[in-house]
Structure formats: C-alpha cells, structure tokens
C-alpha cells in the first residue's frame, strides 16, 4: 500500500526483548511512515505511552516493575506481529486488518486511527499478553500486578486527552468540520473500561487454557467484536 512497507517489515521482524527495544521499533515505524499514513498516528500515540511506562519503570514507580516491563514487551509483540502478518499477506486479526485497510483514506481523522489502533491492541491483544505473563496462577484483581496495571490508567487518560487535541485533523492535516459525530464516537470509548475488560477477559482465557477449542472460539468472537468497533471508529467524517 505504501512504498516503504518493506522498511516497516524489516523494523518489526526482530521481536523486542526489552522496553528499550519496543521504543526503538516504534521510533523506526514512525520515521518510516508518512503523515498520510493512518498507521503513523496510532504508532505515535503508542510511542508516547511506551515512553511513559518506561520512565515509570526506571523510576521504580511500580510495586512490581519487572512484571510491568515484561508485560509491555509481550503486549507490543502482538502489534508488531499484526504489522508483519498483514504486510506479508498472511492471516491477520480482523480488528487490525480493519485499521491497515484504511491507512490511506484522507477523509478519516488522525485521532480515529489512534483510537482504532488502541481498540485493537487493548481489546484483542492485551488479554492474551496478560495470560502469557501467567504461567502458574490466574490473573487476579486482588494482586500487586493488577494494582500496577490500573495505576497506569490516569497517565494513559492524560495522553489520550492530549492526543485528541493534537490529532483532531484529517489524515493529510486539513481541518475537520466544526460540528460532527466524531466527538460522540470518541467519547463513547473509554481506555480505562477497555483495560478493565481486557483484564477480565484474561482471567477467562486463563481458565480456558485446558480447553483449546473453546479458547480459540472465544478469541475468534473477541476479534469479531473488536473488528466491528475498529470499523465504527474509522467511519469517515463527512
């Protein structure tokens, strides 16, 4: 779709092993993408989030910073894997393909791409990343890890609110109409609610580990609902 897609494939090919690797890959994606590529604007927001997590981990701002750092890396791998599979023409989660299919649509706002990417990454990828972190026991709400997980919500909310102002233009950068349904669409999507739903789905997925057919069916359904939300978030602004 874009002449630099091969560079994106190269950037995401080696899986990250640390938050530093995640930041480096996100920066490589940002440097490669043009402003007319919707992927750039989700990636831009994700880079801000990852830098905030990195700073808090390094300042020992979590009770279990090792766990938070490891989750950050596992989580990012899902995004990089989706880029890799889509650009290689392989099977890709529908929630991500909905974003990739619209990357060059000028009527869509940059903030819409940022939100659609967050929707795919949090609602579909995050439950699986949390389960990947749980080897012996299920994720629990009464845990240090959950407290660290939710402690990020305020920071994420502030970054999202800033992004709403910075990215409130169409993909090429021209102004949106002064009145549209976009504000209502974005207001209906809550990052805190999405992350709570992701944790709840992780608890369910963990208990389905011994029933692979049911677990697979659940993930297919989850992808379907998440893809529908991504498509709703990406309806062009008239």
Buried (B, 14 or more C-beta within 10 A) or exposed (E): EBEBBEBBBEBBEEBBEEBEBBBBBBBBBBEBBEEBBBBBBBBBBBBBBBBBBBEBBEEEBBEBBEBBBBBBBBBBBBBBBBBBBBBEEEEBBBBBBBBBBBBBBEBBBBBBBBBBBBBBBBBBBBBBBBBBBBEEEBBEEEBEBBEBBBBBBEBBEEBBEEBBEBBBBBBEEEEBEEEEEBEEBBEEBEBBEBBBBBBEBBBBBBEBEEEEEEBEEBBEEBBEEBBBBBBBBBBBBE
